Amino acid sequence: MLDKYNCVIRIEGMETNTRNFLRDFTSFKAKARKGETVRVQDKEGWFLFTAATPRKSLLGAAKGKIVFHDDLTKPTLPNDSWKPSL
């Protein structure tokens, strides 16, 4: 892999070929879940196999951080201050 300065970046992790990767997929999947990167080589080049971090929902990430102080059913600005623009 090359970065923007055209220097080779070495990715640490396991290396295997496609046949062994498919044969021992469960063990490679477990290693990827632990944070390791698995490099799989085939005829066309290298592929990286890593575990993606789970995405949190916006509601779950903001849980306990949102506080309501006033009544939200009433307008917060007087009519004079409301200047919508498109």
N, C-alpha and C positions, 0 to 999 in steps of 0.2 A: 504494500500500500504506500502511496506517496502523499506527503503533506504539501502545503502550499510552497514550500521551499525546495521541493523535489528531493527530499531526503527520505531514505527508506525507514519506515517505522516498523519495528519488530513487535509483533503481538505475541505475548506470552500465552501459553496454553498447550493443549494437546493437539497433536497432528495425526491425521488418519486419512485413509483413502475412502472412496465411496462405498466399496464393498464392506469393509469393516464397520463403517459408520452405520450402514443399514442393518448389519448383523447384530451389532451391540448398541442399538439405538437407545435402549432404556438406560444403560450405564452412561452414555454420553449426555442424555437428557438430565440425568441426576447431577452430573458434573457441571453442566451449564446452569442449573438451578442454584448450585453452590457459588456461582460467580465466575467459573472458569470459562474461557473461550476455547471452542473446539474448531480447529482449522481442518476442513475437508478438501482434499485434492482430487480433482477429476481431470479428464483430458483437456478441458478448456481453461482451467485455472484453479484458484483457491476460493473457498466459500467459508464464511465465518458463521458459526452456530453459537448463539448466546441466548440467554433467557431475558425476555423483556420484563421490565418492572411493571407491576400491576398499576393501572391508572385508578386514581381515586375520583369519586364523583365530587362535583363542586359542593354539593350539600354536605357530604361526609367530611370534606377537607375544612369546611367553615364551621363545623359543629362546635358549639361552645365559644365561638369568636364573634358572633353577631348578637348585638344587644339592642333592644328596642326601648327608647326612652319616652316617646310621645305617642299619641294616638295617630296611627297611620291612615285613618280614614278621612282626616281633615287635611286641607291643603297646607303645604309648608311655606308657600310664598304668597304674598298678597297679589291681587290682580295686576297692580302697576308693575311689579317686578317680573312678571311672567312675560318673556319675550321669545316665543318660539321662532326658530329660523330653520330654513331648509337648505 
